[in-house]
């Protein structure tokens, strides 16, 4: 043996060709692979829930609608009280007091429909809405704007500074211009008690 030559350690082993075993697509030796089926979404549960909710909501709505309706009876209403005011008993004086209050409210509302302090005639004079206590929606009643703050009851922001007249009064600022609403230094100097 030549020392430069490499020794074949498998020289004594018989050489056989190696073949792979044939595998059939349906081998009976192997257990079949499990087939996973995609389950369908249970839509029938959703449909049942929706139907039940609709029935509940319609039942509640029907209850509240029917709650305010008087029951229907075919029997006539029998009253022991006479409809003639001269035959009424003295125990009904409460109704007379209520009637007096109603008359006073109607008289007051005929003079001032929105109860803002301006009569309906004054509302016409200042061109304000006689059915809204705050015609310009600035947070101040029309009467307060006309009589106290001397602002325009039809202008949301009388001094055009970006703040409504009501916001300025609530924050203590003058809705007609610059400065605070109550300037005590100016008020003292205006008194001038010399």
URFENZI-V71033 format. One record per helix or strand of 3 or more residues. SS is the DSSP state (helix for helix, strand for strand). FROM is the first residue (numbers start at 1). TO is the last residue. If there is no record, write none. Layout:
ss:SS from:FROM to:TO
ss:SS from:FROM to:TO
This chain:
ss:helix from:43 to:67
ss:helix from:85 to:87
ss:helix from:90 to:111
ss:helix from:120 to:126
ss:helix from:142 to:148
ss:helix from:165 to:171
ss:helix from:184 to:191
